[in-house]
Amino acid sequence: FFFASVHMTERSERVNRLASGAVAAGVAELCTLPIDLVKVRLQIQSKSSHAQYRGVFHTFQTIIRTEGFLSLWKGCTPSLVRQIGYSSTSIMLYQPIRNFLSASEDAKTFKEKFLAGGISGSIGIALFNPIEVIKVRMQADSKGSHYKNLSTGLRTVVQTEGFGGLWRGLLPNIQRAFIVNAAELGTYDQAKQFFSSLNPALFSSSSSTTHFMASLVAGFFGAVGSNPVDIVKTRLMKQETGNIGNPLLAQWRCAYDIVRNEGIMSLYNGFIPNWMRKAPWCVIFFLSYEQLMSMNTTPK
């Protein structure tokens, strides 16, 4: 009976993490999707594109003027499916992977948290790469003529490019997910510990103030670390023609072409909207997640 009870408790905790992560990710995604759309438009724009979009606010204005206000949520369905599935899977796997990597039951090092975040994120995003391909295509399509919805997009890609088309940009996507989750989950976990040790009275581990501050730190490092890989991933996913070939070679060729033709700083195209999205996304996600976990684990 004891072992059955322990097993049920662990399973309930996993389900709780999965459900809380899914709801929190959905809320955060809906709130920040317009900024993500702006980021994608700026990232796919090279210097040879005659600068259709000039900065964050100009991009917002242009999209609203030419496509309508609701177009800021273009790609909403694949974005929600991808983010809910990816984030809930990552958050569910993070703790058991962190515990597996740790030699100590109590003290967890930043390296262990960093690796656990990266591994859990890589697994999560690998499962949902086809959804992200459609998300990027829908957001990049300013005329909205090619990809009407998620199911049509999936069918179109398979018919015109084969199943391999759904896995465009997989390698940089996994690398980006590793960096983002290592930075966000690992840094968030470490930042909570840091703030709590700095001033236990003000920053208790269960305090919303602690969660807010740790979320800001996680969002900043997530944006800094992921932007170059995110650029390559977005460019590769936007491509609709040509054989993917060796994913590693395709990734390096894309990165080389960007740096050669546009300069090394172009790897940080869209950084401002990326950071503008990461910061509120992390705040909304982690605050919602912590509150949901707290509500679901409160003794009745």
Stockholm file with secondary structure:
# STOCKHOLM 1.0

chainA/1-300         FFFASVHMTERSERVNRLASGAVAAGVAELCTLPIDLVKVRLQIQSKSSHAQYRGVFHTFQTIIRTEGFLSLWKGCTPSLVRQIGYSSTSIMLYQPIRNFLSASEDAKTFKEKFLAGGISGSIGIALFNPIEVIKVRMQADSKGSHYKNLSTGLRTVVQTEGFGGLWRGLLPNIQRAFIVNAAELGTYDQAKQFFSSLNPALFSSSSSTTHFMASLVAGFFGAVGSNPVDIVKTRLMKQETGNIGNPLLAQWRCAYDIVRNEGIMSLYNGFIPNWMRKAPWCVIFFLSYEQLMSMNTTPK
#=GR chainA/1-300 SS CHHHHHHHHHHHHHHHHHHHHHHHHHHHHHHHHHHHHHHHHHHHCCGGGCCSCCSHHHHHHHHHHHHCGGGGGTTHHHHHHHHHHHHHHHHHHHHHHHHHHCSCSSCCCHHHHHHHHHHHHHHHHHHTHHHHHHHHHHHHCTTCCSCCSHHHHHHHHHHHHCGGGGGTTHHHHHHHHHHHHIIIIIHHHHHHHHHHHHCTTTSCTTCHHHHHHHHHHHHHHHHHHHHHHHHHHHHHHHCCSSCCCCHHHHHHHHHHHHHHHHCGGGGGTTHHHHHHHHHHHHHHHHHHHHHHHHHHHSCC
#=GC SS_cons         CHHHHHHHHHHHHHHHHHHHHHHHHHHHHHHHHHHHHHHHHHHHCCGGGCCSCCSHHHHHHHHHHHHCGGGGGTTHHHHHHHHHHHHHHHHHHHHHHHHHHCSCSSCCCHHHHHHHHHHHHHHHHHHTHHHHHHHHHHHHCTTCCSCCSHHHHHHHHHHHHCGGGGGTTHHHHHHHHHHHHIIIIIHHHHHHHHHHHHCTTTSCTTCHHHHHHHHHHHHHHHHHHHHHHHHHHHHHHHCCSSCCCCHHHHHHHHHHHHHHHHCGGGGGTTHHHHHHHHHHHHHHHHHHHHHHHHHHHSCC
//
